[in-house]
Amino acid sequence: MIPVFDGHNDFLLRLLKAPEDRETIWLKGDGKGHLDLPRMKQGGFAGGFFAVYIPSPEAGDGHDHDKLMDAPPYDLPLPELIGLDGALPVAMAMVGHLCWMERTGTLKICRSVPEIRDCMARGVIAAILHMEGAEAIDEDLDALHVWHAAGLRSLGPVWSRPTIFGHGVPFRFPGDPDTGDGLTDAGKRLIRECNALKIMLDLSHLNEKGFDDVAAISDAPLVATHSNAHALTRSTRNLTDRQLALIRETGGMVGLNFATIFLREDGRKRPFEGWDPVLRHLDYLIERLGEDHVGFGSDFDGATLPADLGDVAGLPRLTEELRKHGYGETLLRKLAHENWLSLLDCTWR
């Protein structure tokens, strides 16, 4: 079984919603969601980016968003900006859960590639502390340094809603990522400071003008941890050929998102059977980026997944399907973990 190092998961959000059950959810597994320690071991999940995400208030517009996303076209309104005072306690709680997981001895928050490789050799889950949206960081960036000291090594300036740093794309199908203004002045300072601290920047969710601003400012490889090809699925969240070309020019990387709405040609949310949409997007990304610049960015515990994948325990089924599709063992290992480790070594060094 080839170990998988994954570009994105939302497991900490599950613990945030049920903190009293975290021992059962993590160590024993409650059979819900996509991730827990027993199923990770079963699926060969060696580690990945654990997202700190500040959930939006429940939509009060009277619409069932899940139902809308299963009947395109749709264009969901973006939630309002969440301020620092509201975000900080939530972010602290989520990082606290990750630190608790580390204290159980089953997981380690990693700050370097040698640490990740050591965890993989010992069978300990290797976790990168990642922020999906920078709401828990102030305009002066003092909190960025605090989070970095706590282990933060990857940051997305926005989730889809706006922050004081920039603008995300709405959930819209069909659509493209050119949906608004670029980075704010504070956002541009954030990019430079992340470069200085060697914090990896994640362009998933960022709109096109913000993407271009990062490309113009950053001295690090461009990365989208969990995004797919816009040419195949016309979602605002997917990357255009021009964006893929910019990522390739910098030696960057894209993690294939397993979310059905970003894989299906029709943009619908419901699960599909078989592997064709997954294979089409992987083939396309490899063609555009090269086989050294594509990996997995599952979105486990944050998305609806293909039926034949199911959850993290289905990763070996995906690997076997890729073998049948003609992917050799060298390419499989690159996709599964080697490309991510090479990218992180380049960025963090």
C-alpha positions as a printed Julia matrix, in Angstrom:
349×3 Matrix{Float64}:
   0.0    0.0     0.0
   1.5    3.32   -1.09
   1.39   5.95    1.7
  -0.69   9.02    0.91
   0.18  12.54    2.02
  -2.86  14.68    1.33
  -3.27  18.37    0.5
  -6.4   19.26    2.47
  -8.85  17.99    5.07
 -11.44  19.51    7.41
 -11.26  16.97   10.22
 -10.67  19.65   12.88
 -14.09  21.11   12.04
 -15.66  17.8    13.1
 -13.91  18.0    16.46
 -14.93  21.64   16.86
 -18.58  20.6    16.5
 -18.34  17.7    18.98
 -15.44  18.37   21.37
 -16.87  16.11   24.07
 -16.63  13.13   21.68
 -13.16  13.78   20.3
 -11.58  10.68   21.81
 -14.18   8.45   20.17
 -14.11  10.37   16.89
 -10.32  10.36   16.53
  -8.96   7.29   18.3
 -11.79   4.78   17.92
 -13.76   6.11   14.98
 -17.48   6.76   15.13
 -18.18   5.61   11.57
 -19.11   9.14   10.48
 -17.41  11.57    8.14
 -14.36  10.6     6.11
 -11.48  10.52    8.58
 -10.48   8.92   11.85
  -7.32   7.16   12.98
  -8.47   3.56   12.32
  -9.63   4.34    8.78
  -6.48   6.36    8.06
  -4.41   3.31    8.94
  -6.67   1.13    6.8
  -6.35   3.47    3.8
  -2.63   4.18    4.03
  -3.16   7.84    4.93
   0.24   9.0     6.22
  -0.6   12.64    6.85
  -1.52  15.94    5.28
  -2.69  19.51    5.71
  -5.14  19.87    8.62
  -7.21  23.0     7.99
  -8.22  25.61   10.55
 -11.41  27.0     9.04
 -13.79  29.47   10.68
 -17.31  28.27    9.81
 -19.77  30.82    8.5
 -23.05  31.45   10.3
 -25.87  29.26    9.07
 -27.38  30.65    5.88
 -30.54  32.59    6.64
 -31.71  33.15    3.08
 -34.34  30.4     3.18
 -32.62  28.25    0.57
 -31.28  24.71    0.86
 -27.73  25.23   -0.46
 -27.04  21.51   -0.83
 -30.16  21.14   -2.95
 -29.21  24.15   -5.07
 -25.74  22.75   -5.71
 -27.28  19.56   -7.02
 -29.38  21.42   -9.6
 -27.12  23.78  -11.61
 -26.97  26.53  -12.54
 -26.46  27.97   -9.08
 -24.87  31.08   -7.6
 -24.74  31.05   -3.81
 -24.36  34.35   -1.97
 -21.11  34.75   -0.07
 -21.22  35.1     3.72
 -20.07  38.36    5.26
 -16.5   38.92    6.45
 -15.78  37.47    9.9
 -13.76  39.78   12.14
 -10.68  38.98   14.18
 -12.57  38.96   17.5
 -14.97  36.32   16.2
 -12.32  34.22   14.49
  -9.6   34.01   17.13
 -11.45  31.87   19.72
 -12.55  29.41   17.02
  -9.06  29.12   15.55
  -7.58  28.63   19.02
 -10.08  25.86   19.75
  -9.3   24.05   16.5
  -5.52  24.25   17.0
  -6.13  23.09   20.55
  -7.79  19.94   19.2
  -4.81  19.32   16.9
  -2.44  19.73   19.85
  -4.56  17.24   21.81
  -4.26  14.79   18.93
  -0.48  15.24   19.12
  -0.54  14.54   22.86
  -2.15  11.15   22.22
   1.08  10.1    20.46
  -0.74   9.18   17.26
  -0.01  12.4    15.35
   2.74  15.01   15.15
   2.52  18.64   13.99
   5.39  18.82   11.51
   7.47  21.88   10.68
   9.92  20.29    8.23
  10.05  17.58    5.58
  12.49  15.43    7.64
   9.88  15.44   10.42
   7.22  14.28    7.95
   9.44  11.49    6.65
  10.25  10.41   10.2
   6.53  10.2    11.02
   5.87   8.18    7.87
   8.63   5.75    8.85
   7.23   5.35   12.38
   3.54   5.11   11.44
   2.62   8.4    13.12
   0.22  10.72   11.26
   2.19  13.73    9.98
   0.11  16.92   10.24
   0.74  20.33    8.72
  -1.03  23.14   10.55
  -2.84  25.03    7.78
  -5.22  28.0     7.85
  -7.99  28.1     5.25
  -8.8   31.8     5.39
  -6.76  34.29    7.42
  -9.53  35.69    9.64
  -7.53  34.84   12.78
  -4.69  37.16   11.68
  -4.67  40.92   12.27
  -3.83  43.6     9.73
  -0.49  44.29   11.45
   0.39  40.57   11.07
   1.43  40.16   14.71
  -0.81  37.11   15.03
   0.85  35.57   11.96
   4.08  35.36   13.92
   2.28  33.86   16.93
   0.66  31.2    14.73
   4.0   30.51   13.03
   5.59  29.94   16.43
   2.75  27.5    17.16
   3.57  25.54   14.0
   1.64  27.24   11.17
   3.37  26.33    7.9
   0.62  26.79    5.3
  -1.94  29.55    4.78
  -4.74  30.37    2.37
  -5.45  34.13    2.53
  -9.16  33.47    1.98
 -11.82  30.86    2.07
 -14.6   31.83   -0.35
 -15.89  34.75    1.75
 -13.84  37.97    1.83
 -11.2   38.74    4.44
  -9.27  41.92    5.19
  -6.62  40.46    2.88
  -8.55  39.57   -0.28
 -11.57  38.05   -1.96
 -12.58  34.47   -2.57
 -14.69  33.03   -5.34
 -18.39  32.38   -4.74
 -19.81  28.9    -5.18
 -21.12  29.34   -8.72
 -21.71  26.97  -11.63
 -21.14  27.61  -14.41
 -18.66  30.38  -13.73
 -15.02  31.37  -13.8
 -12.67  32.67  -11.08
 -12.64  36.28  -12.32
 -15.11  37.44   -9.68
 -13.81  40.63   -8.09
 -10.94  42.71   -6.83
  -7.42  41.53   -6.04
  -5.54  41.54   -2.77
  -5.82  44.49   -0.41
  -2.7   46.34    0.72
  -2.79  44.23    3.89
  -3.06  41.13    1.72
   0.06  42.06   -0.21
   1.94  42.56    3.06
   0.66  39.15    4.19
   2.11  37.46    1.1
   5.53  39.05    1.62
   5.58  38.13    5.3
   4.6   34.53    4.57
   7.48  34.38    2.1
   9.84  35.7     4.77
   8.61  33.1     7.29
   8.6   30.3     4.68
   4.88  29.72    5.16
   3.42  28.01    2.09
   0.67  29.99    0.37
  -2.47  28.18   -0.79
  -4.35  29.76   -3.71
  -7.43  27.5    -3.48
 -10.57  29.66   -3.08
  -8.75  32.88   -4.09
 -10.26  34.77   -7.03
  -8.35  35.36  -10.27
  -7.12  38.9    -9.57
  -5.91  37.81   -6.13
  -4.19  34.81   -7.71
  -2.42  37.16  -10.12
  -1.35  39.43   -7.25
   0.22  36.48   -5.42
   1.95  35.39   -8.62
   3.42  38.88   -9.03
   4.57  39.23   -5.41
   5.54  35.79   -4.15
   9.0   34.28   -4.52
   7.72  30.77   -3.7
   6.13  28.12   -5.93
   2.43  28.73   -6.57
   0.22  26.09   -4.94
  -3.48  25.21   -4.96
  -3.91  22.46   -2.39
  -7.4   21.32   -3.41
  -8.56  22.5    -6.84
  -9.33  20.96  -10.23
  -9.35  21.89  -13.94
 -11.8   24.58  -15.07
 -11.6   23.33  -18.66
 -13.36  20.12  -17.53
 -15.69  21.45  -14.82
 -16.69  25.1   -15.13
 -16.79  25.91  -11.43
 -15.44  29.18  -10.06
 -13.31  27.07   -7.71
 -11.4   25.35  -10.5
  -8.23  26.6   -12.18
  -8.13  27.95  -15.72
  -5.46  26.88  -18.19
  -3.77  30.26  -17.73
  -3.58  29.75  -13.97
  -2.24  26.23  -14.43
   0.46  27.62  -16.74
   1.52  30.15  -14.08
   1.69  27.39  -11.47
   3.84  25.28  -13.78
   6.2   28.19  -14.49
   7.0   28.5   -10.78
   7.47  24.78  -10.17
   4.29  24.79   -8.11
   1.63  22.18   -7.52
  -2.08  21.34   -7.56
  -3.8   18.83   -5.28
  -6.74  17.08   -6.97
  -9.94  17.82   -5.05
 -12.2   14.77   -4.63
 -15.35  16.92   -4.2
 -17.98  15.84   -6.71
 -19.03  19.43   -7.56
 -15.5   20.15   -8.83
 -15.17  16.82  -10.7
 -18.5   16.31  -12.43
 -18.84  17.89  -15.87
 -22.39  18.94  -14.98
 -21.31  20.54  -11.69
 -23.8   18.57   -9.58
 -23.07  17.72   -5.97
 -24.5   14.2    -5.78
 -22.04  11.26   -5.68
 -21.26   9.4    -8.89
 -20.23   5.81   -9.43
 -17.05   4.85  -11.24
 -13.84   6.82  -11.62
 -14.06   8.59  -14.98
 -14.3   12.19  -13.7
 -11.36  11.6   -11.33
  -9.25  10.11  -14.12
 -10.13  12.89  -16.57
  -9.07  15.63  -14.14
  -5.89  13.82  -13.12
  -4.91  13.2   -16.74
  -5.57  16.84  -17.58
  -3.62  18.24  -14.62
  -0.65  15.97  -15.36
  -0.73  17.01  -19.01
  -0.76  20.72  -18.11
   1.57  20.7   -15.09
   3.8   17.67  -15.54
   3.84  14.55  -13.38
   6.06  16.18  -10.73
   3.5   18.87   -9.89
   0.22  17.05   -9.13
  -0.94  15.33   -5.96
  -4.09  14.69   -3.98
  -6.05  17.38   -2.11
  -8.98  15.29   -0.97
 -11.17  17.77    0.96
 -11.99  14.87    3.31
 -14.65  15.87    5.85
 -15.41  18.99    3.82
 -17.12  17.7     0.68
 -19.33  15.08   -0.97
 -17.09  12.36   -2.44
 -17.4    9.87   -5.3
 -19.32   6.78   -4.22
 -16.52   4.33   -5.04
 -14.05   6.27   -2.91
 -16.38   6.73    0.06
 -13.87   7.84    2.68
 -10.17   7.65    3.5
 -10.3    3.84    3.61
 -11.05   3.93   -0.12
  -7.64   5.32   -1.09
  -6.27   1.87   -2.03
  -9.22   1.47   -4.42
  -8.24   4.75   -6.07
  -4.62   3.63   -6.35
  -5.65   0.36   -7.95
  -7.89   2.17  -10.43
  -4.98   4.43  -11.39
  -2.84   1.32  -12.0
  -5.52  -0.06  -14.3
  -5.61   3.3   -16.06
  -1.93   2.93  -16.9
  -0.17   4.91  -14.17
   3.13   3.24  -13.25
   4.46   2.79   -9.74
   6.84   5.75  -10.01
   4.01   8.1   -10.96
   1.72   6.65   -8.29
   4.29   7.38   -5.58
   4.73  10.92   -6.88
   0.99  11.55   -6.77
   0.57   9.87   -3.4
   3.24  11.75   -1.45
   6.57  12.43   -3.14
   5.44  15.52   -5.05
   4.03  17.12   -1.9
   7.22  16.47    0.04
   9.38  17.87   -2.76
   7.21  20.98   -2.98
   7.32  21.54    0.77
  11.08  21.02    0.87
  11.48  23.71   -1.8
   9.06  26.13   -0.13
  10.13  25.72    3.48
  13.85  25.72    2.74
